[in-house]
């Protein structure tokens, strides 16, 4: 099975936008871990949220890649 990266671009699907939000939140968490003076609990909490976001983003991308895109044209 070959990968067709065009399947990721499905802006009419909510899952596409959720994937983008998960990726942005992961980036924000990585920034927070690097730049903010967090205590141990804060670091663990932000790291856990970042890992959850990465996992959910990858799951969303996998579902988008697996499913056929909706037909273009029409509503």
C-alpha positions as CSV (number, residue, x, y, z in Angstrom):
1,X,0.0,0.0,0.0
2,X,1.5,3.3,-1.0
3,X,1.0,6.5,0.9
4,X,-1.0,9.2,-0.7
5,X,-0.2,12.3,1.3
6,X,-3.1,14.2,-0.4
7,X,-5.4,12.2,1.8
8,X,-4.3,14.3,4.8
9,X,-5.6,17.5,3.2
10,X,-9.3,17.3,3.9
11,X,-10.3,20.7,5.2
12,X,-14.1,19.8,5.0
13,X,-13.6,17.3,7.8
14,X,-13.6,18.2,11.5
15,X,-10.9,15.5,12.0
16,X,-8.5,17.4,9.8
17,X,-8.8,20.5,11.9
18,X,-8.5,18.5,15.1
19,X,-5.3,17.0,13.8
20,X,-3.9,20.6,13.2
21,X,-5.0,21.7,16.7
22,X,-3.3,18.7,18.3
23,X,-0.1,19.5,16.5
24,X,-0.2,23.2,17.5
25,X,-0.9,22.3,21.1
26,X,2.1,19.8,21.1
27,X,4.3,22.6,19.8
28,X,3.1,25.0,22.5
29,X,3.7,22.3,25.2
30,X,7.3,21.8,23.8
31,X,7.8,25.5,24.0
32,X,6.5,25.7,27.5
33,X,8.8,22.8,28.6
34,X,11.8,24.6,27.2
35,X,11.1,28.2,28.2
36,X,9.0,28.3,31.3
37,X,10.4,27.7,34.8
38,X,8.1,24.8,35.8
39,X,8.4,22.7,38.9
40,X,8.5,18.9,38.7
41,X,4.8,18.5,38.8
42,X,4.2,21.2,36.1
43,X,6.9,19.6,33.9
44,X,5.4,16.2,34.2
45,X,1.9,17.5,33.5
46,X,2.9,19.6,30.5
47,X,5.0,16.7,29.1
48,X,2.0,14.3,29.6
49,X,-0.3,16.7,27.7
50,X,2.2,17.1,24.9
51,X,2.5,13.3,24.5
52,X,-1.3,12.9,24.5
53,X,-1.5,15.6,21.8
54,X,1.1,13.9,19.7
55,X,-0.7,10.6,20.0
56,X,-4.1,12.0,19.2
57,X,-2.6,14.0,16.2
58,X,-1.0,10.8,14.9
59,X,-4.2,8.9,15.3
60,X,-6.2,11.6,13.5
61,X,-3.6,11.5,10.6
62,X,-3.8,7.8,10.4
63,X,-7.6,7.9,10.2
64,X,-7.4,10.6,7.5
65,X,-4.8,8.6,5.5
66,X,-6.9,5.4,5.8
67,X,-10.2,6.9,4.7
68,X,-11.0,8.0,1.2
69,X,-11.5,11.7,1.0
70,X,-15.1,13.0,0.4
71,X,-16.1,13.7,-3.1
72,X,-15.3,17.1,-4.4
73,X,-18.1,19.3,-5.5
74,X,-21.5,19.5,-4.1
75,X,-22.4,19.8,-0.5
